[in-house]
Amino acid sequence: MNIGIVVEGQDDYTTYPTLIQRIRNDIERSQVRECGGKSRLKNGFLNFLREFQNPAWQIEIAVVIRDSDCHPPQPIENQLRTIFNISRLKPQFRVEFFAIPCTLESWLVSDLNAIRTVAAQRAHGGEPEHLNFQIPNAHSPADKELFSRVLSRFGLPATPAVYQEVARIANFDMIGERCSYFREFARRIRI
């Protein structure tokens, strides 16, 4: 299966394809496009969907992903779907819209063991003596900052490469417990 992925930014560009590949191990090729922010995604995703119609790529599903910043995802997904419907674009592949509750970091900070493992693999010292903060049981608006603080405590930079490395090994059950929308995301990717 070949997939087209439209995301907001650089961290998303490296991380979502990794997560999606783990959810669906039958993906052969991914075409990923970064929009440079929410407003650019809203105004530009149609151009990428048009581009994905390139017959050489044989795209079977395209996903458009943005953060909801802790707003309900459904209205944002509906807004993107309405823009798509008004465009009258009729690609031969299925299109899915996702508004991730809070942020991508909400998912990644759910598994401290994955972060710890990435730090060990990169030889950034041992585990910090005290994290001085707790990971809340549910996603929150502060997750992006929290993820950066956790990475910093483990001696890791908040770079797209680190995001991707955490995504490669993060425990999906832990992510789903902290953010139930992840289970919906995985279900819709598998269809």
C-alpha positions, 0 to 999 in steps of 0.5 A, a space after each residue: 500500500 502507498 500512502 500520502 500524508 499531509 502534516 503541519 510541521 517538521 516534527 510531524 513530517 518525521 514522526 507520523 509516517 513512523 507511527 503509521 508504518 507501525 500501525 500498518 505494516 503493509 505500507 510500501 511507500 509514503 509521500 509526506 508533505 509538510 505545510 508549515 503550520 495550521 493555517 497553511 495546512 488549512 489553506 494548502 492541503 488540497 494542493 498536496 492531495 492534487 499532487 498525490 494523484 500522480 499515477 506513478 505513486 499509486 496512492 491508496 489513502 491520503 491522511 491530513 493530520 493537524 493538532 487540535 490544541 486540546 479543542 474537540 477534534 470533530 469540528 476541526 475534522 469537519 472543517 477540513 472535510 468541508 473544504 475538501 468537499 467544496 473543492 470538488 476534488 475527486 481523487 481515486 484514493 480514500 482521504 482521512 482527516 485527523 485533528 489530534 487532541 492536543 499535540 503529537 507530543 501528547 502521544 510521545 510523552 506517554 511512554 517515558 520508557 521509550 524516551 529513556 531507551 532513546 537516551 540510552 541508545 544515544 549515550 546521553 547518560 543514565 536516567 535523571 535522578 528526579 524528573 521533578 514533575 509527573 506525567 498526567 494521566 490524560 493529555 493536556 495543553 501543556 504536553 508540548 512543553 512537558 515533552 521538551 522538559 522530559 527530553 531535556 532531563 534525559 539530555 535529548 534535543 527536541 529535534 525531528 530525529 528524536 521525535 522519530 526515534 521515540 515514535 519507533 518504540 513508543 508503547 501504543 497501549 500507553 499512548 491509547 490509555 493517555 489519549 483515547 483518540 490514538 485508538 481511533 487514529 489507529 483504527 481509521 489508518 487500518 481500515 
